């Protein structure tokens, strides 16, 4: 159980500064905490609440809504096998059963070495590519049992540098120079947006009233 490291706290404050209201940074900070620890710890949720001025329960209320935010430890590689209708009709359930046999765990479980977690998934929006699955939210389309076996072997042997550990969503961390940031103002302080204030349609409406 951990709070943000000093480097990640500095990054969290940089992220917060991009938003008109600190609480708007809630989901990016949850992802940052998950990248740090592999899942979203209770201490991290408390720290996030402190940074953006809300209660830990509010952080939990948001985090518990999203499947991608894990609140318990998971494996380094989270395998989600789609079992929705298109994948089901094309062998998704059989693929899930094969993954269970291959990994020696049931759906919802994690291997004893902490390397793999396995879950079914309700539609990953690749219905034309069934059956499909994700590993740490990277897609694999029309995958066969043999291809799944090869994928698991490659992950176990460290041969898939294109799939980072669970929690890492980006390849390049975004940094915005404060001098180049867009005008960050609170919704109740900014007045009309420039695009609306200078709108010809609005000017016509004002001149006719």
N, C-alpha and C positions, 0 to 999 in steps of 0.2 A: 504494500500500500504506500503510495508516494504522491507528493505534491510535485509541481513543476520544478525541474532543475533550474539553477540560476540562468543558464542560457535560454531555456525554453520559456522562463518567465519573462525575460527580455523580449523574446519573440512574441509572446502572448500580448505584451503591452504594445508592440508594434502593430499587431493585428487589430487590437482594440481601437487604436488611433485612426484606423481607416473608416470607422463607422460614426454616424452622427450620434447614436446612442450606444453606450458601452454594451448593453445587453444584446445588441444586434450581432455581436461577435460570438455568441454562445456556441453555435454549432461548429464554427472553425476551431474554437478552443477545445471543444470536446474531441475533435479529430486530432488536434495536437497532443492532447493528453493520451489518447489511444495510441498514437504513433510512439510516444515515449515508453509506454509500459505494455503495449500489446492489447490492452483493454482499458476501460474507463473505471478507475478506482474511486472509492468513496472519498479518499483524501483529495484526489484530483478534482472531483465535483465540488468539494468544499472550497478548494483554492480558486476554482473558476468563479464560484459565487462571490468570493471576496473581491476578485479583480473587476467584476462587472457590476457589482452592487446588487446582487439578488441572493435569495436564500438557496442553500444546497438542494432543498426539495424542488425548487423551480428548475434547477439544472437536471435533476433526476426526472422530473416530469417531461422534459423535452427529450432527454437521452433515451428514456424507456420507450419512446414512440418509434424510434428508428432502429431497424434490424442491424444496420451496419455498425452501430455503436454497441459494443459488447460490455456488459457489466460484470462478467465473470471471466477468469482466465481462459484463453482458447489456445489452440495450437499455433505454431509458427505459420502454418498454411491451413487456411480454412477453405474446405472444398464444399461448394454449394451445388448440389445436383438438382436441376429443374425437374419437377414432377407434375407441372400443369398440363393441360389437355394435349397440346401439340407434342410435347416431350413424352407424355404418358403413352400416346398412341404410337410413338416411335421408339419405345423401349426405355423411357426414362426410369421407370420403377425397377426394371431389371438392371439398369446401370447402377442405380443406388444400391441394390442388393449386392451386386458384384463389388462395389467399393467397400461395403461393409465386410464382405468376406476377405477382400484383399488387405484391408487395414486391420482386421480383427477387432473392430468396434461396431457398435450400433449407431444409427442416426442419432445425432445429438451428443455423441461421445467424442473423446479426445484420446489419442494413442498414449500409452504409458510414457513414451519418451518425450511427449509434449510437442511432437513435430506436426501432427495432423489433427484437425477437427473436421467432422463430417456432418452436414445438414442437408435436408431436402429444402427446396425453395419453390415458392409459388410465383412462377413466371419471371424470367429474367429478360423479357422483351426481345427474344431472338427466336420467335416461333417458326420462322422459315428455315432455321438452322438446327432443328431438333434431331436427336437429343443433344442437349448442351449443358454445360456446367461452367462454374466460375471457380478459380483459385485466387483467393484474396481479391476478388472482384475483377479479375482478368478473364476474358471470355475464351471458351474452347467450344467450337461448333461441330455438330455432326460427329461427335466423338464415339469411337467404338470401345469395347472392353479392352482390346489389346492396346489401343492408344492411351487409355486411362492407366493401364499397367505401366506403360513406358513413362508417362508423365509422373506417376508416383515414384518410380525408380529414379528418374532424373532429379526430382525434388529432394529425395532422400540423399542422393549423392552430391547435391549442391551444383548440379549442372544447369540450373535455370536462373541465370542472373537477371532475366527479364521479369521475374516475379519476386518482389521484395517481401520482407516479413509482414505479417498481418499488422495493419494499422498505418502503413505507409501508402499514401494515396498519390503522391506527386513524384515526378522525376526531377523537377527543378523547383526549388523554393522561391516563391515570389517575394521580392523586396521592392518597395516603392519609396523613392526619395521623397521626404516630406515636402520639398519644394515643388514636386510635380504631382502631388496628390490633388484630386478633384476637390472642389469646395465642400468641405465636410461641415455641415451645419445641422442643428437639430430641426426636426420637422416643424416645431412651433416657433422657430426663430428666423427661418429663411425667407418668409414671404412667398410670393409666387415664384415658381421656377422660371429661369430665364427663357426656356423654350416656350413656356406658356405666356409669359409677360410680353414677349416679342411676337406672338402669333398674329398674323394678319387677320385671321378669323376673329380673334378676341378684340383686336383694334376696331374692326368693322362693327362688332357688337356694341363696343363702348361708344362709338361715334353715332350710332343710331339710337342710343338710349337717352 
